Amino acid sequence: MWQQYSPRLSSIGQRTRASLLLRKIYSNDNKPPLPLHNAHLGGLFFLSLTQFHQMEMLFQISTALLLCHEMDAIKQKEWRILPILRSLNDDEGYKWFTVLHLPLYFLLLSCMFSENILLWFFVSCFYFIHGILHLILWRHPKNTFNNFISQLFIQGAALFGLIYMIWFTLVMSVLGSIEI
């Protein structure tokens, strides 16, 4: 049972009370909750598998959209609108743009295999900010992300990132208000 993950609940009475409380909260979900460690929230909380998988799916969709955007960014020569790389010729810009994306791909692919929903939250914030930056650069003379597919990838990642951030905030506010 999930009680093995909770050293804070020392007595049988506390574990029973917590079990009943969690069953009441997650009555529509017949699966046991996953332990969720979050130092910022000050302890051990429990997230139902349904909630976890919903959050995971939102993060995966936004990540897939951003990775598609990065492939499109090569075709659209995104380095031409980036402050540091725009002074380079296309060959050098392509090389630097691609090499600088290695750490980004490493982070994103690592996140895909992680179950750290707080890390997913911060990466989702990046997706949202990235979408806003593309809106700010919309009128840049060398911006070629003006077609439907490019905007679908960019703003889709931003939208799903925003939905994830809202969902995360709602779930954490509910879990943070539970007294065990």
ROMITOR-749426 format. One record per residue: x negated, y, z of N, C-alpha, C in turn. Coordinates in Angstrom, 3 decimals. Last residue first. Layout:
BEGIN
+----------+----------+----------+----------+----------+----------+----------+----------+----------+
:     n_xx :     n_yy :     n_zz :    ca_xx :    ca_yy :    ca_zz :     c_xx :     c_yy :     c_zz :
+----------+----------+----------+----------+----------+----------+----------+----------+----------+
:        X :        Y :        Z :        X :        Y :        Z :        X :        Y :        Z :
...
+----------+----------+----------+----------+----------+----------+----------+----------+----------+
// end
This chain:
BEGIN
+----------+----------+----------+----------+----------+----------+----------+----------+----------+
:     n_xx :     n_yy :     n_zz :    ca_xx :    ca_yy :    ca_zz :     c_xx :     c_yy :     c_zz :
+----------+----------+----------+----------+----------+----------+----------+----------+----------+
:    3.275 :   16.166 :    6.690 :    3.207 :   14.735 :    7.002 :    2.960 :   14.568 :    8.467 :
:    5.075 :   18.484 :    4.966 :    4.437 :   18.241 :    6.279 :    4.453 :   16.769 :    6.546 :
:    4.758 :   19.949 :    1.876 :    5.152 :   18.730 :    2.594 :    4.372 :   18.641 :    3.896 :
:    3.805 :   21.988 :    0.364 :    4.812 :   22.341 :    1.358 :    5.260 :   21.132 :    2.177 :
:    2.109 :   20.877 :   -1.486 :    1.523 :   21.694 :   -0.425 :    2.508 :   22.049 :    0.673 :
:    3.904 :   19.703 :   -3.258 :    3.078 :   18.849 :   -2.405 :    2.463 :   19.624 :   -1.241 :
:    4.956 :   22.062 :   -4.400 :    5.829 :   21.104 :   -3.723 :    5.033 :   20.239 :   -2.778 :
:    2.657 :   23.196 :   -5.440 :    3.425 :   23.964 :   -4.460 :    4.385 :   23.054 :   -3.712 :
:    1.824 :   21.213 :   -7.229 :    0.999 :   21.503 :   -6.058 :    1.762 :   22.309 :   -5.014 :
:    3.900 :   21.378 :   -9.121 :    3.668 :   20.131 :   -8.384 :    2.862 :   20.396 :   -7.119 :
:    3.559 :   24.070 :  -10.020 :    4.818 :   23.613 :   -9.411 :    4.616 :   22.357 :   -8.576 :
:    0.942 :   24.000 :  -11.024 :    1.294 :   24.929 :   -9.947 :    2.571 :   24.493 :   -9.242 :
:    1.231 :   22.072 :  -13.064 :    0.287 :   21.854 :  -11.970 :    0.667 :   22.727 :  -10.773 :
:    3.049 :   23.449 :  -14.730 :    3.419 :   22.162 :  -14.131 :    2.529 :   21.865 :  -12.921 :
:    1.435 :   25.662 :  -15.454 :    2.714 :   25.869 :  -14.755 :    3.124 :   24.591 :  -14.041 :
:   -0.679 :   24.358 :  -16.753 :   -0.950 :   25.219 :  -15.592 :    0.327 :   25.444 :  -14.777 :
:    0.712 :   23.053 :  -18.846 :    0.002 :   22.274 :  -17.826 :   -0.231 :   23.112 :  -16.571 :
:    1.564 :   25.299 :  -20.260 :    2.565 :   24.395 :  -19.676 :    1.925 :   23.545 :  -18.591 :
:   -0.967 :   26.265 :  -21.046 :   -0.099 :   27.074 :  -20.172 :    0.954 :   26.201 :  -19.499 :
:   -1.761 :   24.150 :  -22.707 :   -2.568 :   24.520 :  -21.541 :   -1.749 :   25.324 :  -20.541 :
:    0.208 :   24.337 :  -24.654 :    0.187 :   23.150 :  -23.799 :   -0.697 :   23.363 :  -22.572 :
:   -0.602 :   26.899 :  -25.664 :    0.739 :   26.674 :  -25.123 :    0.775 :   25.455 :  -24.200 :
:   -3.237 :   26.431 :  -26.544 :   -2.967 :   27.457 :  -25.523 :   -1.616 :   27.222 :  -24.867 :
:   -2.784 :   24.483 :  -28.470 :   -3.636 :   24.163 :  -27.313 :   -3.382 :   25.157 :  -26.185 :
:   -1.207 :   26.077 :  -30.181 :   -0.661 :   24.851 :  -29.593 :   -1.455 :   24.434 :  -28.366 :
:   -2.945 :   28.021 :  -31.014 :   -1.880 :   28.424 :  -30.100 :   -1.170 :   27.217 :  -29.489 :
:   -4.721 :   26.301 :  -32.547 :   -5.180 :   27.278 :  -31.548 :   -4.095 :   27.574 :  -30.533 :
:   -3.094 :   24.646 :  -34.209 :   -4.130 :   24.079 :  -33.350 :   -4.495 :   25.039 :  -32.214 :
:   -1.440 :   26.565 :  -35.443 :   -0.843 :   25.434 :  -34.720 :   -1.853 :   24.837 :  -33.756 :
:   -3.305 :   28.166 :  -36.738 :   -2.571 :   28.726 :  -35.598 :   -1.895 :   27.632 :  -34.779 :
:   -4.118 :   26.337 :  -38.727 :   -5.088 :   26.909 :  -37.792 :   -4.397 :   27.442 :  -36.549 :
:   -1.642 :   25.903 :  -40.049 :   -2.360 :   24.796 :  -39.392 :   -3.354 :   25.322 :  -38.366 :
:   -0.945 :   28.477 :  -41.086 :   -0.094 :   27.780 :  -40.117 :   -0.863 :   26.708 :  -39.342 :
:   -3.655 :   30.881 :  -41.205 :   -2.705 :   29.939 :  -41.800 :   -1.993 :   29.151 :  -40.703 :
:   -5.697 :   32.485 :  -40.352 :   -4.402 :   33.113 :  -40.566 :   -3.406 :   32.187 :  -41.257 :
:   -8.443 :   32.478 :  -39.676 :   -7.502 :   31.591 :  -38.999 :   -6.078 :   32.123 :  -39.146 :
:  -10.432 :   34.094 :  -40.554 :   -9.702 :   33.330 :  -41.578 :   -8.722 :   32.338 :  -40.965 :
:  -11.904 :   37.111 :  -39.884 :  -11.049 :   36.074 :  -39.307 :  -10.268 :   35.386 :  -40.421 :
:  -13.339 :   39.273 :  -40.726 :  -13.813 :   37.956 :  -41.152 :  -13.016 :   36.803 :  -40.536 :
:  -12.056 :   41.511 :  -39.577 :  -12.124 :   41.380 :  -41.043 :  -12.567 :   39.993 :  -41.534 :
:   -9.737 :   40.928 :  -36.972 :  -11.149 :   40.973 :  -37.357 :  -11.254 :   40.720 :  -38.866 :
:   -7.180 :   40.634 :  -36.060 :   -7.414 :   41.646 :  -37.097 :   -8.897 :   41.784 :  -37.502 :
:   -7.440 :   38.640 :  -34.055 :   -6.573 :   38.428 :  -35.218 :   -6.907 :   39.382 :  -36.364 :
:   -8.713 :   38.720 :  -31.646 :   -9.556 :   38.787 :  -32.848 :   -8.756 :   38.622 :  -34.144 :
:   -6.563 :   38.350 :  -29.922 :   -7.290 :   39.633 :  -29.888 :   -8.112 :   39.814 :  -31.161 :
:   -5.946 :   35.708 :  -30.517 :   -4.965 :   36.764 :  -30.816 :   -5.635 :   38.134 :  -30.844 :
:   -8.251 :   34.487 :  -29.553 :   -7.966 :   34.420 :  -30.991 :   -6.910 :   35.439 :  -31.389 :
:   -7.895 :   35.029 :  -26.842 :   -9.037 :   35.614 :  -27.557 :   -8.822 :   35.575 :  -29.076 :
:   -5.653 :   33.420 :  -26.331 :   -5.531 :   34.879 :  -26.220 :   -6.676 :   35.569 :  -26.966 :
:   -6.817 :   30.888 :  -26.640 :   -5.721 :   31.310 :  -27.512 :   -5.532 :   32.820 :  -27.498 :
:   -8.654 :   30.987 :  -24.512 :   -9.140 :   30.833 :  -25.884 :   -8.070 :   31.280 :  -26.880 :
:   -6.894 :   30.995 :  -22.351 :   -7.730 :   32.186 :  -22.599 :   -8.272 :   32.159 :  -24.032 :
:   -5.899 :   28.352 :  -22.631 :   -4.999 :   29.510 :  -22.696 :   -5.785 :   30.783 :  -23.020 :
:   -8.207 :   26.824 :  -22.312 :   -7.414 :   26.705 :  -23.545 :   -6.515 :   27.926 :  -23.720 :
:   -8.944 :   27.586 :  -19.690 :   -9.812 :   27.918 :  -20.821 :   -9.036 :   27.863 :  -22.125 :
:   -6.846 :   26.385 :  -18.307 :   -6.989 :   27.851 :  -18.256 :   -7.865 :   28.323 :  -19.408 :
:   -7.545 :   23.754 :  -18.803 :   -6.306 :   24.284 :  -19.396 :   -6.289 :   25.808 :  -19.358 :
:   -9.786 :   23.614 :  -17.175 :   -9.966 :   23.478 :  -18.616 :   -8.729 :   23.995 :  -19.345 :
:   -8.485 :   23.860 :  -14.696 :   -9.443 :   24.885 :  -15.119 :   -9.714 :   24.816 :  -16.621 :
:   -6.894 :   21.507 :  -14.724 :   -6.281 :   22.826 :  -14.579 :   -7.221 :   23.917 :  -15.101 :
:   -8.755 :   19.478 :  -14.825 :   -7.866 :   19.664 :  -15.976 :   -7.217 :   21.046 :  -15.921 :
:   -9.732 :   19.789 :  -12.234 :  -10.622 :   20.055 :  -13.367 :   -9.793 :   20.295 :  -14.626 :
:   -7.435 :   18.899 :  -10.943 :   -7.891 :   20.267 :  -10.715 :   -8.864 :   20.698 :  -11.821 :
:   -7.222 :   16.262 :  -11.651 :   -6.224 :   17.186 :  -12.189 :   -6.597 :   18.647 :  -11.933 :
:   -9.272 :   13.903 :  -12.502 :   -9.346 :   15.085 :  -11.666 :   -8.408 :   16.155 :  -12.226 :
:   -9.763 :   11.632 :  -13.820 :   -8.429 :   11.763 :  -13.235 :   -8.375 :   12.969 :  -12.310 :
:  -11.439 :   11.464 :  -17.001 :  -11.397 :   11.810 :  -15.586 :   -9.952 :   11.815 :  -15.108 :
:  -11.554 :   11.281 :  -19.648 :  -11.693 :   10.035 :  -18.914 :  -11.707 :   10.258 :  -17.400 :
:  -11.337 :   13.895 :  -20.471 :  -10.319 :   12.951 :  -20.942 :  -10.370 :   11.639 :  -20.158 :
:  -13.642 :   15.046 :  -19.471 :  -12.364 :   15.343 :  -18.816 :  -11.282 :   14.356 :  -19.219 :
:  -15.439 :   14.132 :  -21.379 :  -15.571 :   13.693 :  -19.982 :  -14.268 :   13.914 :  -19.226 :
:  -14.546 :   15.579 :  -23.577 :  -14.424 :   14.123 :  -23.599 :  -14.592 :   13.532 :  -22.201 :
:  -15.147 :   18.184 :  -22.664 :  -13.777 :   17.800 :  -22.997 :  -13.595 :   16.289 :  -23.002 :
:  -17.963 :   18.068 :  -22.263 :  -17.049 :   18.406 :  -21.173 :  -15.632 :   17.917 :  -21.465 :
:  -18.813 :   17.418 :  -24.881 :  -19.163 :   16.555 :  -23.749 :  -18.194 :   16.800 :  -22.585 :
:  -17.864 :   19.636 :  -26.298 :  -17.329 :   18.303 :  -26.591 :  -17.630 :   17.341 :  -25.443 :
:  -19.519 :   21.596 :  -25.062 :  -18.058 :   21.693 :  -25.005 :  -17.416 :   20.331 :  -25.262 :
:  -22.117 :   20.774 :  -25.744 :  -21.695 :   20.756 :  -24.330 :  -20.172 :   20.838 :  -24.175 :
:  -21.806 :   21.083 :  -28.659 :  -22.106 :   19.796 :  -28.019 :  -21.720 :   19.778 :  -26.542 :
:  -21.559 :   23.636 :  -29.585 :  -20.320 :   22.932 :  -29.246 :  -20.570 :   21.550 :  -28.639 :
:  -24.059 :   24.448 :  -30.293 :  -23.486 :   25.022 :  -29.066 :  -22.176 :   24.357 :  -28.664 :
:  -24.293 :   23.111 :  -32.746 :  -25.109 :   22.685 :  -31.603 :  -24.528 :   23.215 :  -30.289 :
:  -22.462 :   24.615 :  -34.320 :  -22.277 :   23.178 :  -34.098 :  -23.040 :   22.704 :  -32.873 :
:  -23.591 :   27.179 :  -34.236 :  -22.207 :   26.967 :  -33.817 :  -21.969 :   25.501 :  -33.472 :
:  -26.124 :   26.689 :  -35.366 :  -25.998 :   27.122 :  -33.973 :  -24.587 :   26.885 :  -33.435 :
:  -25.355 :   25.871 :  -38.021 :  -26.201 :   25.038 :  -37.156 :  -26.020 :   25.403 :  -35.682 :
:  -23.813 :   28.063 :  -38.932 :  -23.243 :   26.711 :  -38.860 :  -24.032 :   25.838 :  -37.900 :
:  -25.772 :   30.088 :  -38.850 :  -24.558 :   30.186 :  -38.039 :  -23.894 :   28.833 :  -37.849 :
:  -27.562 :   29.188 :  -40.808 :  -27.993 :   29.277 :  -39.402 :  -26.782 :   29.334 :  -38.473 :
:  -25.817 :   29.353 :  -43.053 :  -26.521 :   28.108 :  -42.709 :  -26.942 :   28.095 :  -41.247 :
:  -24.875 :   32.053 :  -43.039 :  -23.954 :   30.930 :  -42.872 :  -24.641 :   29.624 :  -42.483 :
:  -26.983 :   34.169 :  -40.927 :  -26.438 :   33.748 :  -42.223 :  -25.610 :   32.480 :  -42.011 :
:  -25.990 :   35.997 :  -37.935 :  -26.749 :   34.956 :  -38.633 :  -26.157 :   34.681 :  -40.012 :
:  -24.290 :   37.688 :  -36.667 :  -25.423 :   38.313 :  -37.360 :  -26.246 :   37.296 :  -38.151 :
:  -22.452 :   36.118 :  -35.297 :  -22.033 :   36.755 :  -36.555 :  -23.181 :   37.416 :  -37.328 :
:  -23.233 :   35.114 :  -32.833 :  -23.566 :   34.351 :  -34.036 :  -23.254 :   35.074 :  -35.343 :
:  -22.300 :   36.914 :  -30.903 :  -23.731 :   36.593 :  -30.964 :  -24.102 :   35.961 :  -32.307 :
:  -19.432 :   37.267 :  -31.425 :  -20.382 :   38.372 :  -31.247 :  -21.849 :   38.011 :  -31.428 :
:  -17.794 :   35.556 :  -34.049 :  -18.332 :   35.488 :  -32.687 :  -19.448 :   36.519 :  -32.517 :
:  -17.081 :   35.481 :  -36.656 :  -16.359 :   36.444 :  -35.804 :  -16.861 :   36.435 :  -34.363 :
:  -18.647 :   33.557 :  -37.845 :  -18.647 :   34.900 :  -38.436 :  -17.940 :   35.941 :  -37.578 :
:  -18.095 :   31.153 :  -36.695 :  -19.268 :   31.887 :  -36.199 :  -19.328 :   33.302 :  -36.758 :
:  -16.026 :   29.994 :  -38.142 :  -15.695 :   30.813 :  -36.972 :  -16.888 :   31.609 :  -36.453 :
:  -15.436 :   28.828 :  -40.727 :  -16.677 :   29.562 :  -40.408 :  -16.459 :   30.554 :  -39.258 :
:  -13.431 :   27.125 :  -41.323 :  -13.105 :   28.551 :  -41.362 :  -14.313 :   29.438 :  -41.046 :
:  -14.662 :   24.648 :  -40.901 :  -14.187 :   24.998 :  -42.251 :  -13.961 :   26.505 :  -42.381 :
:  -15.091 :   24.894 :  -38.156 :  -16.233 :   24.701 :  -39.052 :  -15.833 :   25.121 :  -40.468 :
:  -12.488 :   25.080 :  -37.220 :  -13.380 :   26.234 :  -37.042 :  -14.628 :   26.119 :  -37.910 :
:  -11.445 :   22.561 :  -37.552 :  -10.991 :   23.613 :  -38.458 :  -11.926 :   24.822 :  -38.387 :
:  -12.667 :   21.399 :  -35.345 :  -12.983 :   20.900 :  -36.689 :  -12.594 :   21.940 :  -37.737 :
:  -11.455 :   22.926 :  -33.375 :  -12.904 :   23.006 :  -33.523 :  -13.356 :   22.434 :  -34.861 :
:   -8.788 :   22.121 :  -33.630 :   -9.171 :   23.503 :  -33.937 :  -10.670 :   23.613 :  -34.163 :
:   -9.031 :   19.513 :  -32.710 :   -8.669 :   19.741 :  -34.115 :   -9.020 :   21.164 :  -34.533 :
:   -9.591 :   20.158 :  -30.047 :  -10.610 :   19.456 :  -30.833 :  -10.312 :   19.575 :  -32.331 :
:   -7.135 :   21.329 :  -29.327 :   -8.356 :   22.142 :  -29.338 :   -9.462 :   21.470 :  -30.152 :
:   -5.408 :   19.121 :  -29.570 :   -5.205 :   20.309 :  -30.403 :   -6.465 :   21.170 :  -30.466 :
:   -6.478 :   17.464 :  -27.578 :   -6.466 :   17.013 :  -28.979 :   -6.290 :   18.200 :  -29.925 :
:   -5.942 :   19.067 :  -25.332 :   -7.323 :   18.757 :  -25.700 :   -7.409 :   18.302 :  -27.154 :
:   -3.149 :   19.048 :  -25.288 :   -3.852 :   20.325 :  -25.463 :   -5.302 :   20.092 :  -25.870 :
:   -2.729 :   16.274 :  -24.908 :   -2.212 :   16.953 :  -26.107 :   -2.970 :   18.253 :  -26.344 :
:   -3.953 :   15.885 :  -22.399 :   -4.464 :   15.195 :  -23.579 :   -3.982 :   15.852 :  -24.876 :
:   -2.360 :   17.463 :  -20.698 :   -3.778 :   17.774 :  -20.867 :   -4.335 :   17.130 :  -22.132 :
:    0.101 :   16.140 :  -20.949 :   -0.019 :   17.551 :  -21.323 :   -1.474 :   17.926 :  -21.576 :
:   -0.649 :   13.607 :  -19.910 :   -0.203 :   13.731 :  -21.293 :   -0.302 :   15.185 :  -21.781 :
:   -1.241 :   14.257 :  -17.246 :   -2.292 :   13.704 :  -18.101 :   -1.920 :   13.870 :  -19.582 :
:    1.278 :   15.021 :  -16.348 :    0.188 :   16.004 :  -16.370 :   -0.933 :   15.537 :  -17.298 :
:    2.575 :   12.568 :  -16.599 :    3.092 :   13.736 :  -17.312 :    1.992 :   14.794 :  -17.434 :
:    1.061 :   10.989 :  -14.881 :    1.050 :   10.691 :  -16.314 :    1.620 :   11.837 :  -17.149 :
:    1.667 :   12.221 :  -12.398 :    0.288 :   12.150 :  -12.877 :    0.260 :   11.938 :  -14.383 :
:    4.419 :   11.779 :  -12.218 :    3.903 :   13.148 :  -12.277 :    2.491 :   13.164 :  -12.840 :
:    4.347 :    8.954 :  -12.115 :    5.086 :    9.642 :  -13.171 :    4.580 :   11.063 :  -13.320 :
:    2.927 :    8.447 :   -9.782 :    2.345 :    8.056 :  -11.064 :    3.048 :    8.753 :  -12.216 :
:    2.928 :   11.231 :   -7.494 :    3.525 :   10.027 :   -8.059 :    2.879 :    9.714 :   -9.401 :
:    0.468 :   12.113 :   -5.265 :    1.071 :   12.481 :   -6.527 :    1.664 :   11.210 :   -7.115 :
:   -0.311 :   13.288 :   -2.070 :    0.043 :   12.163 :   -2.911 :    0.833 :   12.636 :   -4.108 :
:   -3.215 :   14.632 :   -0.427 :   -1.830 :   14.698 :   -0.863 :   -1.557 :   13.529 :   -1.785 :
:   -5.387 :   15.549 :    2.061 :   -5.019 :   14.467 :    1.174 :   -3.543 :   14.586 :    0.854 :
:   -6.611 :   18.950 :    2.255 :   -6.384 :   17.600 :    2.721 :   -6.025 :   16.630 :    1.623 :
:   -6.585 :   21.692 :    1.308 :   -6.838 :   21.357 :    2.697 :   -6.496 :   19.946 :    3.113 :
:   -6.555 :   22.644 :   -1.171 :   -5.256 :   22.575 :   -0.493 :   -5.390 :   22.057 :    0.927 :
:   -9.221 :   22.379 :   -1.807 :   -8.644 :   23.722 :   -1.785 :   -7.302 :   23.737 :   -1.054 :
:   -9.608 :   19.636 :   -1.905 :  -10.156 :   20.383 :   -0.778 :   -9.553 :   21.777 :   -0.671 :
:   -7.730 :   17.117 :   -2.670 :   -7.871 :   18.491 :   -3.121 :   -8.330 :   19.328 :   -1.936 :
:   -6.956 :   13.995 :   -3.831 :   -7.824 :   14.737 :   -2.939 :   -7.994 :   16.140 :   -3.485 :
:   -4.294 :   11.986 :   -3.951 :   -4.831 :   13.164 :   -4.621 :   -5.659 :   13.935 :   -3.614 :
:   -3.270 :    8.677 :   -4.561 :   -3.863 :    9.651 :   -3.644 :   -4.466 :   10.803 :   -4.438 :
:   -0.157 :    8.096 :   -6.216 :   -1.621 :    8.078 :   -6.255 :   -2.158 :    9.025 :   -5.197 :
:    2.756 :    6.374 :   -4.941 :    2.029 :    7.580 :   -5.335 :    0.525 :    7.360 :   -5.349 :
:    4.167 :    3.414 :   -6.459 :    3.561 :    4.114 :   -5.317 :    2.809 :    5.348 :   -5.784 :
:    7.183 :    3.559 :   -8.402 :    5.763 :    3.256 :   -8.291 :    5.179 :    3.994 :   -7.092 :
:    9.754 :    4.342 :   -8.862 :    9.566 :    3.139 :   -8.051 :    8.100 :    2.740 :   -7.909 :
:   11.159 :    7.380 :   -8.658 :    9.946 :    6.758 :   -9.170 :    9.641 :    5.547 :   -8.294 :
:   13.157 :    8.658 :   -7.394 :   13.405 :    8.294 :   -8.786 :   12.211 :    7.581 :   -9.420 :
:   12.073 :    9.285 :   -4.912 :   13.063 :    8.221 :   -4.987 :   13.362 :    7.796 :   -6.419 :
:   10.049 :   10.918 :   -3.860 :    9.839 :   10.229 :   -5.128 :   10.840 :    9.097 :   -5.323 :
:   11.087 :   11.824 :   -1.418 :   10.671 :   12.786 :   -2.439 :   10.589 :   12.116 :   -3.804 :
:   11.540 :    9.424 :   -0.061 :   12.646 :   10.355 :   -0.262 :   12.304 :   11.324 :   -1.402 :
:    8.985 :    8.389 :    0.019 :   10.022 :    7.648 :   -0.698 :   11.216 :    8.540 :   -0.992 :
:    7.749 :   10.319 :    1.621 :    7.348 :   10.190 :    0.225 :    8.371 :    9.409 :   -0.584 :
:    9.120 :    9.827 :    4.027 :    9.163 :   11.144 :    3.414 :    8.810 :   11.059 :    1.936 :
:    8.397 :    7.176 :    4.561 :    9.806 :    7.522 :    4.353 :    9.945 :    8.863 :    3.654 :
:    5.630 :    7.538 :    4.868 :    6.151 :    6.647 :    3.842 :    7.606 :    6.965 :    3.525 :
:    5.525 :    9.221 :    7.090 :    5.015 :    9.700 :    5.806 :    5.557 :    8.855 :    4.659 :
:    6.600 :    7.469 :    9.001 :    7.244 :    8.755 :    8.728 :    6.820 :    9.307 :    7.372 :
:    4.672 :    5.419 :    8.892 :    6.067 :    5.134 :    8.554 :    6.804 :    6.413 :    8.204 :
:    2.404 :    6.781 :    9.781 :    2.426 :    6.192 :    8.444 :    3.853 :    5.898 :    7.997 :
:    3.219 :    7.473 :   12.383 :    2.903 :    8.528 :   11.410 :    2.959 :    7.987 :    9.987 :
:    3.532 :    4.896 :   13.483 :    4.661 :    5.818 :   13.417 :    4.431 :    6.926 :   12.403 :
:    0.961 :    3.883 :   13.454 :    1.979 :    3.242 :   12.621 :    3.181 :    4.167 :   12.455 :
:   -1.535 :    6.503 :   13.376 :   -0.615 :    5.582 :   14.047 :    0.399 :    5.006 :   13.064 :
:   -3.055 :    8.073 :   11.545 :   -3.673 :    7.029 :   12.352 :   -2.674 :    6.046 :   12.958 :
:   -3.533 :    9.581 :    8.822 :   -2.336 :    9.038 :    9.452 :   -2.741 :    7.830 :   10.285 :
:   -6.016 :   10.071 :    7.770 :   -5.427 :   11.086 :    8.639 :   -4.201 :   10.554 :    9.386 :
:   -6.696 :    8.116 :    5.971 :   -7.242 :    7.983 :    7.319 :   -6.630 :    9.001 :    8.286 :
:   -5.154 :    6.837 :    3.464 :   -4.905 :    7.984 :    4.322 :   -5.435 :    7.774 :    5.727 :
:   -5.248 :    4.648 :    1.889 :   -5.992 :    5.813 :    1.445 :   -5.923 :    6.971 :    2.425 :
:   -3.502 :    2.803 :    2.943 :   -4.938 :    2.543 :    3.110 :   -5.792 :    3.732 :    2.698 :
:   -0.990 :    3.546 :    2.125 :   -1.437 :    4.012 :    3.438 :   -2.933 :    3.787 :    3.641 :
:   -0.227 :    2.362 :   -0.228 :   -0.944 :    3.639 :   -0.328 :   -1.478 :    4.118 :    1.009 :
:   -0.838 :   -1.199 :    0.000 :    0.000 :    0.000 :    0.000 :   -0.872 :    1.247 :    0.000 :
+----------+----------+----------+----------+----------+----------+----------+----------+----------+
// end
